[in-house]
Amino acid sequence: MELLHRRCCGIDVHKETVVACLRLVSDSKVTTEVRTFQTTTADLLRLSEWLAANECTHVAMEATGVYWKPVWHILNDGDFELVLANAAHVKNVPGRKTDINDAMWLAELLAHGLIRASFVPDKQTQEMRNLLRTRKQLVREQSSHVLRVQKTLEDANIKLDSVLTDLMGKSGRAMIEALIAGETNPVKLAGLADRRVKASPEEFRDALRGRVTKHHRFLLRLHLNQIEVEANLGPFRTAVDLIGSIPGIKNLGAHVIVSEIGIDMSRFPSAAHLISWACICPRNDESAGKRRSNRVRKGSTWLKTTLVQCAWAAVKKKDSYLQAQFHRIKARRGPKKAIMAVAASILTTIYHMLKNGTTYQDLGSNHFNRRSTDQQKTRLLKRLADLGYAVEIKPLAA
């Protein structure tokens, strides 16, 4: 095999240690040196210095949980070309797995260019991704969080949920914040209610007369201190505005998509590469000329679920291209495959919009009819022939 990198290193990453195999080629002679380092910052800096002293140019490591991130961040400050490998793509021969063998195998694959680099976003995109993923987890816990607040208020004999439909609404939050601040006067607390609420001031005063202790205030503050993510848009604002013009995608969905794929589409040679990376296209599973499965591969649940949710919203827009595409495929393949096709179309659109800076233009619900007039004519004629009719076609007079 062709040798691409003469001085490279493969790193097997673990929680407490990393095993690094330095592979050097000089005068057609291959030499390897294996060292083990702790994952502390000081030891990782020694790893970086060791690689730099040996003039290593390329470093590969597996994406092992979150343990690869500190190693990546420290080595990224050096003059190395870093490659993050999907562990499923670089498996060694079964029965020969040790930490040293894994590191040597990564170095061997890297030297011959056999590792496909995974997508690693820039620092700003990573921070935005982490914020939005955290927000999604917190939203999932919102209902149980509201119940905990209600339970704490009930323990203090505050019957706020009896007079307010939404405990976490504007009025409810204002009253709970006042309770946390130490306000106990029911009249003042009732004055914080919005004028549009249905309950009377007397009902509020009765509901807000209770026994709020220091412990209750501590618990209420603990429950209210949830992270409200307002991501710093900065360079992402234009991209978010562009993506938000696509049917079915609103502000939050645009944020999530941008945080997952970034704004630099030059990382992906084509829209098909981006769709394949997002794992929303049929897998390749062929043997002896037969396709055994066309299920989609497992990919990033954060991006895939967001795209599918946006696709379900997009197909509800009347007289749109995405709605026409959904119904066209649904009739033949069912709703699940149809919605994945719509999600793939949305991601294809996003790719071209971010790459070329263009705005969204809907092709309309009659796009497929315009494209396949002759095909429709042939199909309908065949249908009539099957029913026992002979039809002669004449164009209408202008």
C-alpha beads as a LAMMPS data file, in Angstrom:
LAMMPS data file: protein, C-alpha beads

398 atoms
397 bonds

1 atom types
1 bond types

-500.0 500.0 xlo xhi
-500.0 500.0 ylo yhi
-500.0 500.0 zlo zhi

Masses

1 110.0

Atoms # bond

1 1 1 0.000 0.000 0.000
2 1 1 1.060 3.556 -0.684
3 1 1 2.695 5.333 2.244
4 1 1 1.156 8.776 2.800
5 1 1 2.471 9.901 6.191
6 1 1 6.066 9.075 7.167
7 1 1 5.872 10.476 10.717
8 1 1 2.553 9.841 12.414
9 1 1 1.075 8.659 15.695
10 1 1 -1.908 6.568 16.773
11 1 1 -3.427 7.178 20.221
12 1 1 -5.654 4.765 22.128
13 1 1 -7.662 6.957 24.521
14 1 1 -9.007 5.884 27.908
15 1 1 -10.375 7.701 30.941
16 1 1 -7.148 7.779 32.955
17 1 1 -4.438 6.942 30.401
18 1 1 -3.622 7.276 26.716
19 1 1 -1.343 4.889 24.829
20 1 1 0.540 6.568 21.993
21 1 1 2.376 4.719 19.220
22 1 1 4.793 6.886 17.234
23 1 1 5.476 5.458 13.765
24 1 1 8.517 6.779 11.887
25 1 1 9.740 5.789 8.415
26 1 1 13.351 6.494 7.485
27 1 1 15.142 4.962 4.473
28 1 1 12.295 2.456 3.998
29 1 1 12.770 1.274 7.582
30 1 1 9.806 1.465 9.965
31 1 1 10.414 2.137 13.649
32 1 1 7.750 2.381 16.321
33 1 1 7.867 3.670 19.865
34 1 1 5.007 3.200 22.325
35 1 1 4.514 5.281 25.458
36 1 1 1.735 5.583 28.015
37 1 1 0.691 8.944 29.440
38 1 1 -1.789 9.984 32.106
39 1 1 -4.756 12.104 31.019
40 1 1 -3.814 14.963 33.338
41 1 1 -3.033 18.252 31.640
42 1 1 0.658 18.079 32.586
43 1 1 1.076 14.604 31.089
44 1 1 -0.851 15.484 27.943
45 1 1 1.461 18.469 27.471
46 1 1 4.412 16.067 27.754
47 1 1 2.766 13.931 25.073
48 1 1 2.505 16.969 22.802
49 1 1 6.156 17.885 23.441
50 1 1 7.273 14.292 22.732
51 1 1 5.435 14.241 19.410
52 1 1 6.760 17.662 18.451
53 1 1 10.353 16.652 19.320
54 1 1 10.041 13.692 16.936
55 1 1 8.592 15.915 14.196
56 1 1 5.280 14.022 14.091
57 1 1 2.921 15.520 11.504
58 1 1 -0.312 13.521 11.830
59 1 1 -2.106 12.135 14.899
60 1 1 -5.123 9.822 14.932
61 1 1 -7.354 8.859 17.857
62 1 1 -10.669 7.102 18.358
63 1 1 -13.815 8.977 19.392
64 1 1 -14.102 7.313 22.811
65 1 1 -17.018 8.883 24.707
66 1 1 -15.929 12.337 25.849
67 1 1 -12.436 11.213 26.836
68 1 1 -10.923 12.170 23.476
69 1 1 -11.868 15.844 23.857
70 1 1 -9.179 16.991 26.358
71 1 1 -6.529 15.120 24.339
72 1 1 -7.776 16.773 21.160
73 1 1 -7.850 20.260 22.694
74 1 1 -4.249 20.082 23.904
75 1 1 -2.821 18.537 20.728
76 1 1 -4.813 21.008 18.643
77 1 1 -2.612 23.791 20.030
78 1 1 0.397 22.137 18.390
79 1 1 1.357 21.842 14.716
80 1 1 -0.296 18.461 14.166
81 1 1 -2.890 17.351 11.647
82 1 1 -5.461 15.680 13.899
83 1 1 -7.740 12.883 12.711
84 1 1 -10.706 11.677 14.771
85 1 1 -11.718 8.122 13.842
86 1 1 -15.039 6.393 14.302
87 1 1 -14.264 3.344 16.450
88 1 1 -16.565 1.166 14.348
89 1 1 -14.518 1.958 11.219
90 1 1 -11.069 1.039 12.595
91 1 1 -11.701 -2.247 14.410
92 1 1 -8.687 -4.547 14.741
93 1 1 -8.682 -8.304 14.180
94 1 1 -10.713 -10.021 16.947
95 1 1 -8.617 -11.792 19.581
96 1 1 -5.676 -9.412 19.301
97 1 1 -7.019 -6.464 21.221
98 1 1 -4.707 -4.741 23.684
99 1 1 -4.116 -1.050 24.301
100 1 1 -0.715 -1.197 22.624
101 1 1 -2.028 -3.145 19.627
102 1 1 -4.884 -0.664 19.211
103 1 1 -2.471 2.274 19.164
104 1 1 -0.154 0.504 16.688
105 1 1 -3.122 -0.384 14.472
106 1 1 -4.296 3.240 14.397
107 1 1 -0.789 4.409 13.494
108 1 1 -0.579 1.805 10.696
109 1 1 -3.935 2.807 9.235
110 1 1 -3.103 6.509 9.476
111 1 1 0.255 6.061 7.734
112 1 1 -1.496 4.631 4.667
113 1 1 -4.437 7.058 4.707
114 1 1 -7.012 4.418 5.610
115 1 1 -8.802 6.424 8.319
116 1 1 -11.786 8.528 7.320
117 1 1 -11.764 11.615 9.503
118 1 1 -14.919 12.350 11.493
119 1 1 -16.411 15.830 11.474
120 1 1 -15.173 17.937 14.404
121 1 1 -16.787 21.416 14.517
122 1 1 -14.937 24.564 15.492
123 1 1 -14.923 25.839 19.070
124 1 1 -17.861 28.242 18.687
125 1 1 -20.031 25.582 17.058
126 1 1 -19.118 23.063 19.763
127 1 1 -20.116 25.505 22.511
128 1 1 -23.423 26.240 20.801
129 1 1 -24.021 22.498 20.306
130 1 1 -23.394 21.768 23.996
131 1 1 -25.771 24.534 25.088
132 1 1 -28.601 23.394 22.846
133 1 1 -28.166 19.729 23.744
134 1 1 -28.285 20.682 27.423
135 1 1 -31.406 22.742 26.794
136 1 1 -33.124 19.810 25.105
137 1 1 -32.390 17.584 28.097
138 1 1 -33.778 20.208 30.469
139 1 1 -36.944 20.664 28.407
140 1 1 -37.518 16.906 28.688
141 1 1 -37.424 17.304 32.463
142 1 1 -39.647 20.383 32.525
143 1 1 -42.882 18.656 33.523
144 1 1 -41.289 16.915 36.498
145 1 1 -39.574 20.184 37.429
146 1 1 -42.916 22.036 37.533
147 1 1 -44.359 19.281 39.721
148 1 1 -41.487 19.732 42.179
149 1 1 -42.201 23.469 42.384
150 1 1 -45.886 22.735 42.919
151 1 1 -45.058 20.200 45.630
152 1 1 -42.851 22.720 47.447
153 1 1 -45.566 25.401 47.319
154 1 1 -48.152 22.925 48.574
155 1 1 -45.882 22.059 51.491
156 1 1 -45.802 25.768 52.347
157 1 1 -49.625 25.888 52.025
158 1 1 -49.431 28.204 49.004
159 1 1 -52.334 27.257 46.703
160 1 1 -51.026 29.119 43.664
161 1 1 -51.845 26.348 41.204
162 1 1 -55.521 26.626 42.209
163 1 1 -55.813 30.177 40.864
164 1 1 -53.298 30.044 37.992
165 1 1 -53.485 27.725 35.009
166 1 1 -49.778 28.031 34.223
167 1 1 -47.620 28.013 37.323
168 1 1 -44.550 28.939 35.273
169 1 1 -46.260 31.792 33.440
170 1 1 -45.559 35.484 33.881
171 1 1 -47.685 35.956 36.998
172 1 1 -46.667 32.675 38.610
173 1 1 -42.947 33.313 38.142
174 1 1 -43.228 36.848 39.502
175 1 1 -44.991 35.637 42.662
176 1 1 -42.571 32.747 43.213
177 1 1 -39.600 35.101 42.759
178 1 1 -41.136 37.439 45.342
179 1 1 -41.633 34.534 47.755
180 1 1 -37.983 33.550 47.315
181 1 1 -36.938 37.158 47.961
182 1 1 -38.716 37.016 51.332
183 1 1 -42.061 38.703 50.582
184 1 1 -44.883 37.178 52.658
185 1 1 -47.602 39.849 52.437
186 1 1 -50.504 38.261 50.446
187 1 1 -51.733 41.691 49.290
188 1 1 -48.379 42.619 47.728
189 1 1 -47.988 39.169 46.226
190 1 1 -51.496 39.337 44.725
191 1 1 -50.615 42.682 43.162
192 1 1 -48.051 40.937 40.965
193 1 1 -50.807 39.102 39.053
194 1 1 -51.326 40.094 35.449
195 1 1 -54.569 41.990 34.848
196 1 1 -55.678 39.312 32.346
197 1 1 -55.892 36.475 34.871
198 1 1 -59.417 35.294 35.699
199 1 1 -59.006 34.864 39.468
200 1 1 -60.034 37.807 41.673
201 1 1 -57.622 39.618 44.042
202 1 1 -59.455 38.066 47.021
203 1 1 -58.837 34.556 45.640
204 1 1 -55.164 35.370 45.168
205 1 1 -54.838 36.716 48.708
206 1 1 -56.372 33.538 50.151
207 1 1 -54.186 31.297 47.967
208 1 1 -50.987 33.166 48.847
209 1 1 -51.468 33.110 52.619
210 1 1 -49.177 30.321 53.834
211 1 1 -46.090 29.438 55.854
212 1 1 -43.003 29.848 53.649
213 1 1 -39.819 28.914 55.495
214 1 1 -36.183 29.402 54.610
215 1 1 -36.067 25.777 53.490
216 1 1 -38.965 26.335 51.072
217 1 1 -37.234 29.394 49.596
218 1 1 -34.053 27.390 49.086
219 1 1 -35.931 24.615 47.271
220 1 1 -37.853 27.054 45.076
221 1 1 -34.652 28.837 44.077
222 1 1 -33.031 25.490 43.328
223 1 1 -35.879 24.507 40.986
224 1 1 -36.038 27.875 39.248
225 1 1 -32.310 27.995 38.582
226 1 1 -32.713 26.154 35.300
227 1 1 -30.502 27.012 32.367
228 1 1 -32.243 29.248 29.854
229 1 1 -30.165 28.944 26.723
230 1 1 -29.865 32.072 24.679
231 1 1 -26.984 31.002 22.460
232 1 1 -24.546 33.640 21.342
233 1 1 -25.373 33.826 17.662
234 1 1 -22.450 35.934 16.472
235 1 1 -21.342 34.425 13.143
236 1 1 -24.339 32.073 13.115
237 1 1 -27.020 34.758 12.828
238 1 1 -27.078 34.864 9.015
239 1 1 -27.160 31.076 8.764
240 1 1 -29.989 30.815 11.318
241 1 1 -32.025 33.440 9.453
242 1 1 -31.502 31.619 6.138
243 1 1 -32.475 28.211 7.509
244 1 1 -35.460 29.693 9.329
245 1 1 -37.030 30.590 5.965
246 1 1 -37.549 26.880 5.140
247 1 1 -41.081 25.611 5.906
248 1 1 -41.253 23.708 9.183
249 1 1 -38.087 25.221 10.666
250 1 1 -38.382 27.866 13.341
251 1 1 -35.804 29.672 15.449
252 1 1 -34.928 26.824 17.817
253 1 1 -34.789 24.200 15.060
254 1 1 -32.464 26.427 13.013
255 1 1 -30.179 26.844 16.034
256 1 1 -29.973 23.087 16.583
257 1 1 -29.230 22.331 12.919
258 1 1 -26.510 24.980 12.713
259 1 1 -24.944 23.750 15.962
260 1 1 -24.772 20.196 14.583
261 1 1 -23.528 20.762 11.012
262 1 1 -21.772 24.130 11.381
263 1 1 -21.825 26.871 8.746
264 1 1 -18.801 25.844 6.663
265 1 1 -20.141 23.494 3.991
266 1 1 -16.720 23.068 2.374
267 1 1 -16.180 20.189 4.825
268 1 1 -18.631 18.161 2.751
269 1 1 -17.830 17.670 -0.959
270 1 1 -21.531 17.523 -1.853
271 1 1 -25.004 17.511 -0.355
272 1 1 -25.019 13.720 -0.675
273 1 1 -21.968 13.524 1.615
274 1 1 -23.756 15.654 4.230
275 1 1 -26.876 13.463 4.055
276 1 1 -24.748 10.348 4.398
277 1 1 -22.912 11.842 7.385
278 1 1 -26.253 12.678 9.030
279 1 1 -27.365 9.053 8.402
280 1 1 -30.708 9.919 6.823
281 1 1 -30.134 7.974 3.614
282 1 1 -30.469 4.218 2.932
283 1 1 -27.497 2.128 3.999
284 1 1 -25.385 0.073 1.576
285 1 1 -25.985 -3.586 2.357
286 1 1 -25.543 -5.618 -0.809
287 1 1 -24.287 -9.154 -1.368
288 1 1 -24.337 -11.362 -4.475
289 1 1 -26.125 -8.596 -6.354
290 1 1 -28.993 -8.446 -3.861
291 1 1 -29.851 -5.555 -1.573
292 1 1 -30.498 -7.033 1.853
293 1 1 -31.558 -3.910 3.722
294 1 1 -32.153 -0.242 3.027
295 1 1 -32.718 0.915 6.593
296 1 1 -31.015 4.150 7.591
297 1 1 -27.887 3.884 9.707
298 1 1 -27.675 4.998 13.308
299 1 1 -26.448 8.580 13.414
300 1 1 -26.544 11.664 15.597
301 1 1 -29.870 11.527 17.428
302 1 1 -29.701 15.273 18.033
303 1 1 -29.633 16.206 14.331
304 1 1 -31.807 13.389 13.007
305 1 1 -34.672 13.920 15.473
306 1 1 -34.674 17.674 14.818
307 1 1 -34.778 17.184 11.035
308 1 1 -37.620 14.666 11.297
309 1 1 -39.625 16.967 13.593
310 1 1 -39.115 19.852 11.150
311 1 1 -40.112 17.575 8.263
312 1 1 -43.418 16.676 9.957
313 1 1 -44.127 20.378 10.383
314 1 1 -43.091 21.173 6.798
315 1 1 -45.475 18.663 5.175
316 1 1 -48.416 20.485 6.758
317 1 1 -47.827 23.592 4.665
318 1 1 -50.368 23.600 1.866
319 1 1 -49.353 23.795 -1.803
320 1 1 -45.672 23.326 -0.992
321 1 1 -43.037 21.160 -2.648
322 1 1 -42.281 19.278 0.574
323 1 1 -45.943 18.395 1.100
324 1 1 -46.223 17.145 -2.486
325 1 1 -43.059 15.080 -2.089
326 1 1 -44.355 13.523 1.141
327 1 1 -47.709 12.450 -0.338
328 1 1 -46.046 11.224 -3.532
329 1 1 -43.689 8.872 -1.643
330 1 1 -46.171 7.978 1.092
331 1 1 -48.526 6.405 -1.466
332 1 1 -45.799 3.977 -2.553
333 1 1 -43.502 3.476 0.445
334 1 1 -45.442 4.526 3.530
335 1 1 -45.232 7.556 5.852
336 1 1 -41.963 6.671 7.610
337 1 1 -39.877 6.432 4.465
338 1 1 -41.636 9.481 3.073
339 1 1 -40.808 11.637 6.086
340 1 1 -37.140 10.576 5.946
341 1 1 -37.078 11.596 2.279
342 1 1 -38.507 15.011 3.211
343 1 1 -35.880 15.367 5.970
344 1 1 -33.168 14.552 3.403
345 1 1 -34.605 17.190 1.050
346 1 1 -34.552 19.773 3.832
347 1 1 -30.913 18.999 4.629
348 1 1 -30.022 19.163 0.913
349 1 1 -31.678 22.576 0.736
350 1 1 -29.779 23.754 3.823
351 1 1 -26.476 22.605 2.287
352 1 1 -26.960 24.674 -0.872
353 1 1 -28.325 27.681 1.018
354 1 1 -25.320 27.802 3.380
355 1 1 -22.826 27.072 0.614
356 1 1 -24.138 29.622 -1.878
357 1 1 -25.805 32.096 0.497
358 1 1 -29.127 31.810 -1.365
359 1 1 -32.621 32.127 0.075
360 1 1 -35.274 29.419 0.061
361 1 1 -37.500 29.214 -3.010
362 1 1 -40.395 26.775 -2.886
363 1 1 -40.834 24.809 -6.125
364 1 1 -44.557 24.473 -5.504
365 1 1 -46.895 21.512 -5.203
366 1 1 -47.165 21.053 -8.989
367 1 1 -43.406 20.631 -9.455
368 1 1 -43.657 16.871 -9.974
369 1 1 -46.577 17.289 -12.387
370 1 1 -44.606 19.744 -14.514
371 1 1 -41.591 17.455 -14.489
372 1 1 -43.379 14.259 -15.500
373 1 1 -46.259 15.231 -17.796
374 1 1 -45.390 12.578 -20.389
375 1 1 -44.948 9.939 -17.706
376 1 1 -48.353 10.748 -16.247
377 1 1 -49.961 10.584 -19.697
378 1 1 -48.468 7.164 -20.372
379 1 1 -49.457 5.861 -16.943
380 1 1 -53.061 7.053 -17.222
381 1 1 -53.431 5.641 -20.723
382 1 1 -52.172 2.273 -19.506
383 1 1 -54.574 2.445 -16.587
384 1 1 -57.516 3.055 -18.918
385 1 1 -56.343 0.268 -21.229
386 1 1 -56.266 -2.132 -18.274
387 1 1 -59.852 -1.175 -17.544
388 1 1 -60.844 -2.047 -21.139
389 1 1 -61.001 1.384 -22.760
390 1 1 -59.319 2.627 -25.922
391 1 1 -58.598 6.342 -25.698
392 1 1 -57.448 8.732 -28.388
393 1 1 -55.672 11.816 -27.071
394 1 1 -56.214 15.205 -28.685
395 1 1 -54.754 18.436 -27.296
396 1 1 -57.238 21.088 -26.273
397 1 1 -57.704 24.069 -28.545
398 1 1 -55.804 27.103 -27.402

Bonds

1 1 1 2
2 1 2 3
3 1 3 4
4 1 4 5
5 1 5 6
6 1 6 7
7 1 7 8
8 1 8 9
9 1 9 10
10 1 10 11
11 1 11 12
12 1 12 13
13 1 13 14
14 1 14 15
15 1 15 16
16 1 16 17
17 1 17 18
18 1 18 19
19 1 19 20
20 1 20 21
21 1 21 22
22 1 22 23
23 1 23 24
24 1 24 25
25 1 25 26
26 1 26 27
27 1 27 28
28 1 28 29
29 1 29 30
30 1 30 31
31 1 31 32
32 1 32 33
33 1 33 34
34 1 34 35
35 1 35 36
36 1 36 37
37 1 37 38
38 1 38 39
39 1 39 40
40 1 40 41
41 1 41 42
42 1 42 43
43 1 43 44
44 1 44 45
45 1 45 46
46 1 46 47
47 1 47 48
48 1 48 49
49 1 49 50
50 1 50 51
51 1 51 52
52 1 52 53
53 1 53 54
54 1 54 55
55 1 55 56
56 1 56 57
57 1 57 58
58 1 58 59
59 1 59 60
60 1 60 61
61 1 61 62
62 1 62 63
63 1 63 64
64 1 64 65
65 1 65 66
66 1 66 67
67 1 67 68
68 1 68 69
69 1 69 70
70 1 70 71
71 1 71 72
72 1 72 73
73 1 73 74
74 1 74 75
75 1 75 76
76 1 76 77
77 1 77 78
78 1 78 79
79 1 79 80
80 1 80 81
81 1 81 82
82 1 82 83
83 1 83 84
84 1 84 85
85 1 85 86
86 1 86 87
87 1 87 88
88 1 88 89
89 1 89 90
90 1 90 91
91 1 91 92
92 1 92 93
93 1 93 94
94 1 94 95
95 1 95 96
96 1 96 97
97 1 97 98
98 1 98 99
99 1 99 100
100 1 100 101
101 1 101 102
102 1 102 103
103 1 103 104
104 1 104 105
105 1 105 106
106 1 106 107
107 1 107 108
108 1 108 109
109 1 109 110
110 1 110 111
111 1 111 112
112 1 112 113
113 1 113 114
114 1 114 115
115 1 115 116
116 1 116 117
117 1 117 118
118 1 118 119
119 1 119 120
120 1 120 121
121 1 121 122
122 1 122 123
123 1 123 124
124 1 124 125
125 1 125 126
126 1 126 127
127 1 127 128
128 1 128 129
129 1 129 130
130 1 130 131
131 1 131 132
132 1 132 133
133 1 133 134
134 1 134 135
135 1 135 136
136 1 136 137
137 1 137 138
138 1 138 139
139 1 139 140
140 1 140 141
141 1 141 142
142 1 142 143
143 1 143 144
144 1 144 145
145 1 145 146
146 1 146 147
147 1 147 148
148 1 148 149
149 1 149 150
150 1 150 151
151 1 151 152
152 1 152 153
153 1 153 154
154 1 154 155
155 1 155 156
156 1 156 157
157 1 157 158
158 1 158 159
159 1 159 160
160 1 160 161
161 1 161 162
162 1 162 163
163 1 163 164
164 1 164 165
165 1 165 166
166 1 166 167
167 1 167 168
168 1 168 169
169 1 169 170
170 1 170 171
171 1 171 172
172 1 172 173
173 1 173 174
174 1 174 175
175 1 175 176
176 1 176 177
177 1 177 178
178 1 178 179
179 1 179 180
180 1 180 181
181 1 181 182
182 1 182 183
183 1 183 184
184 1 184 185
185 1 185 186
186 1 186 187
187 1 187 188
188 1 188 189
189 1 189 190
190 1 190 191
191 1 191 192
192 1 192 193
193 1 193 194
194 1 194 195
195 1 195 196
196 1 196 197
197 1 197 198
198 1 198 199
199 1 199 200
200 1 200 201
201 1 201 202
202 1 202 203
203 1 203 204
204 1 204 205
205 1 205 206
206 1 206 207
207 1 207 208
208 1 208 209
209 1 209 210
210 1 210 211
211 1 211 212
212 1 212 213
213 1 213 214
214 1 214 215
215 1 215 216
216 1 216 217
217 1 217 218
218 1 218 219
219 1 219 220
220 1 220 221
221 1 221 222
222 1 222 223
223 1 223 224
224 1 224 225
225 1 225 226
226 1 226 227
227 1 227 228
228 1 228 229
229 1 229 230
230 1 230 231
231 1 231 232
232 1 232 233
233 1 233 234
234 1 234 235
235 1 235 236
236 1 236 237
237 1 237 238
238 1 238 239
239 1 239 240
240 1 240 241
241 1 241 242
242 1 242 243
243 1 243 244
244 1 244 245
245 1 245 246
246 1 246 247
247 1 247 248
248 1 248 249
249 1 249 250
250 1 250 251
251 1 251 252
252 1 252 253
253 1 253 254
254 1 254 255
255 1 255 256
256 1 256 257
257 1 257 258
258 1 258 259
259 1 259 260
260 1 260 261
261 1 261 262
262 1 262 263
263 1 263 264
264 1 264 265
265 1 265 266
266 1 266 267
267 1 267 268
268 1 268 269
269 1 269 270
270 1 270 271
271 1 271 272
272 1 272 273
273 1 273 274
274 1 274 275
275 1 275 276
276 1 276 277
277 1 277 278
278 1 278 279
279 1 279 280
280 1 280 281
281 1 281 282
282 1 282 283
283 1 283 284
284 1 284 285
285 1 285 286
286 1 286 287
287 1 287 288
288 1 288 289
289 1 289 290
290 1 290 291
291 1 291 292
292 1 292 293
293 1 293 294
294 1 294 295
295 1 295 296
296 1 296 297
297 1 297 298
298 1 298 299
299 1 299 300
300 1 300 301
301 1 301 302
302 1 302 303
303 1 303 304
304 1 304 305
305 1 305 306
306 1 306 307
307 1 307 308
308 1 308 309
309 1 309 310
310 1 310 311
311 1 311 312
312 1 312 313
313 1 313 314
314 1 314 315
315 1 315 316
316 1 316 317
317 1 317 318
318 1 318 319
319 1 319 320
320 1 320 321
321 1 321 322
322 1 322 323
323 1 323 324
324 1 324 325
325 1 325 326
326 1 326 327
327 1 327 328
328 1 328 329
329 1 329 330
330 1 330 331
331 1 331 332
332 1 332 333
333 1 333 334
334 1 334 335
335 1 335 336
336 1 336 337
337 1 337 338
338 1 338 339
339 1 339 340
340 1 340 341
341 1 341 342
342 1 342 343
343 1 343 344
344 1 344 345
345 1 345 346
346 1 346 347
347 1 347 348
348 1 348 349
349 1 349 350
350 1 350 351
351 1 351 352
352 1 352 353
353 1 353 354
354 1 354 355
355 1 355 356
356 1 356 357
357 1 357 358
358 1 358 359
359 1 359 360
360 1 360 361
361 1 361 362
362 1 362 363
363 1 363 364
364 1 364 365
365 1 365 366
366 1 366 367
367 1 367 368
368 1 368 369
369 1 369 370
370 1 370 371
371 1 371 372
372 1 372 373
373 1 373 374
374 1 374 375
375 1 375 376
376 1 376 377
377 1 377 378
378 1 378 379
379 1 379 380
380 1 380 381
381 1 381 382
382 1 382 383
383 1 383 384
384 1 384 385
385 1 385 386
386 1 386 387
387 1 387 388
388 1 388 389
389 1 389 390
390 1 390 391
391 1 391 392
392 1 392 393
393 1 393 394
394 1 394 395
395 1 395 396
396 1 396 397
397 1 397 398
